[in-house]
């Protein structure tokens, strides 16, 4: 199908993704001189009232979520009967891309998951359950800040409305047991999905594998949670219990909400739970700038420090010799002050949550990772748009 030249005021640049019920384009908005992602319902779907209703409900859900960790919606429109909406164009890639470059440390994982947990908690307070959490749906901007994307199969728990209709839909590798069985779900289903993502960030692979998607689903329902320390014995021992709690088969045994999970992970990573204390760099910088499969090791930073010390000593020697050879001048005394890295401490507070799920904490303010794209090759990477259509697999309820 040919790509349209223009949709409304938006000039279409290229197609970013096409799925069962929508197409996403990279477009240019001349009114604000910026690139955007535009998601539109294809013409061939207009004859089906169910598809249109689902797409329009998706627009309303996404537009209602205003949070720094959720990709924002800029505009909503309709062109000759085709509904569409416009979102921020994400250029930093997905969490899947970063995992492919190497496993994350516990500290890096805690910072990223902390921001994602805030965005999910915001959605949960509005009775919206994502239901399709996975690394592909966590995108990064040019500064390395994570954003949750693709609420296309979200469930509005308040009305009991299932945007996917009958059966079970989602991504098998990240699906909670109750979702896989077509049972009622609440925010703890997203806690499970976030637990799977944490497991993958720390190990580099998913907890369950099988020859078929259905085989993976069955393992999520029946098999014990894998012991992460068998793969990664160097991790803190507490990580094993965290994963087992987040991915418990019985949702009543999981963390009550995503904030509680983030706090527990932060305590393991930084020794703090109520107060979050950590550096502002989540490790995204080196991954965005790296063409290798691993993050630059710490010894390289040590080398830079040594070089800096040598340069300082050389400069001091130069000025001492110069002062001996030149006529006396007024003496200027310089005081060298040794500074220490500053850690930011941010308190966590909690508020009451909607009645459909356990108490959900208020947003936690996490620091934004500082990222500088110094490698020009990074600018050549294919940018990822919000709500890129996932290849979801549909199953009938077990």
Rosetta blueprint (number, residue, H / E / L):
1 X L
2 X L
3 X L
4 X L
5 X L
6 X E
7 X E
8 X L
9 X L
10 X E
11 X E
12 X E
13 X E
14 X E
15 X E
16 X E
17 X E
18 X E
19 X L
20 X L
21 X L
22 X L
23 X E
24 X E
25 X E
26 X E
27 X E
28 X E
29 X E
30 X L
31 X L
32 X L
33 X L
34 X E
35 X E
36 X E
37 X E
38 X E
39 X E
40 X E
41 X L
42 X L
43 X H
44 X H
45 X H
46 X L
47 X L
48 X L
49 X H
50 X H
51 X H
52 X H
53 X H
54 X H
55 X H
56 X H
57 X H
58 X H
59 X H
60 X H
61 X H
62 X H
63 X H
64 X L
65 X L
66 X L
67 X L
68 X L
69 X L
70 X E
71 X L
72 X L
73 X E
74 X E
75 X E
76 X E
77 X E
78 X E
79 X E
80 X L
81 X L
82 X E
83 X E
84 X E
85 X E
86 X E
87 X E
88 X E
89 X E
90 X E
91 X L
92 X L
93 X L
94 X E
95 X H
96 X H
97 X H
98 X H
99 X H
100 X H
101 X L
102 X L
103 X L
104 X L
105 X L
106 X H
107 X H
108 X H
109 X H
110 X H
111 X H
112 X H
113 X H
114 X H
115 X H
116 X H
117 X H
118 X H
119 X H
120 X H
121 X H
122 X H
123 X H
124 X H
125 X H
126 X L
127 X L
128 X E
129 X E
130 X L
131 X L
132 X L
133 X L
134 X L
135 X H
136 X H
137 X H
138 X E
139 X E
140 X E
141 X L
142 X L
143 X L
144 X L
145 X L
146 X E
147 X E
148 X E
149 X L
150 X L
151 X L
152 X L
153 X L
154 X L
155 X E
156 X E
157 X L
158 X L
159 X L
160 X L
161 X E
162 X E
163 X L
164 X L
165 X L
166 X L
167 X L
168 X E
169 X E
170 X E
171 X L
172 X H
173 X H
174 X H
175 X L
176 X L
177 X H
178 X H
179 X H
180 X H
181 X L
182 X L
183 X L
184 X L
185 X L
186 X L
187 X H
188 X H
189 X H
190 X H
191 X H
192 X H
193 X H
194 X H
195 X H
196 X H
197 X H
198 X H
199 X H
200 X H
201 X H
202 X H
203 X H
204 X L
205 X L
206 X L
207 X L
208 X L
209 X L
210 X L
211 X L
212 X L
213 X H
214 X H
215 X H
216 X H
217 X H
218 X H
219 X H
220 X H
221 X H
222 X H
223 X L
224 X L
225 X L
226 X L
227 X L
228 X H
229 X H
230 X H
231 X H
232 X L
233 X L
234 X L
235 X L
236 X L
237 X L
238 X H
239 X H
240 X H
241 X H
242 X H
243 X H
244 X H
245 X H
246 X H
247 X L
248 X L
249 X L
250 X L
251 X H
252 X H
253 X H
254 X L
255 X L
256 X L
257 X L
258 X H
259 X H
260 X H
261 X H
262 X H
263 X H
264 X H
265 X H
266 X H
267 X H
268 X H
269 X H
270 X H
271 X L
272 X L
273 X L
274 X L
275 X E
276 X E
277 X E
278 X E
279 X L
280 X L
281 X L
282 X L
283 X L
284 X H
285 X H
286 X H
287 X H
288 X H
289 X L
290 X L
291 X L
292 X L
293 X L
294 X L
295 X L
296 X L
297 X L
298 X H
299 X H
300 X H
301 X H
302 X H
303 X H
304 X H
305 X H
306 X H
307 X H
308 X H
309 X H
310 X H
311 X H
312 X H
313 X H
314 X H
315 X H
316 X H
317 X H
318 X H
319 X H
320 X H
321 X H
322 X H
323 X H
324 X H
325 X H
326 X L
327 X L
328 X L
329 X L
330 X L
331 X L
332 X L
333 X L
334 X L
335 X L
336 X L
337 X L
338 X L
339 X L
340 X L
341 X L
342 X L
343 X L
344 X E
345 X E
346 X E
347 X E
348 X L
349 X L
350 X E
351 X L
352 X L
353 X L
354 X L
355 X L
356 X L
357 X L
358 X L
359 X L
360 X L
361 X E
362 X L
363 X L
364 X L
365 X L
366 X L
367 X L
368 X L
369 X L
370 X L
371 X L
372 X L
373 X L
374 X L
375 X L
376 X H
377 X H
378 X H
379 X H
380 X L
381 X L
382 X L
383 X L
384 X E
385 X E
386 X L
387 X L
388 X L
389 X L
390 X L
391 X L
392 X L
393 X E
394 X E
395 X E
396 X L
397 X L
398 X L
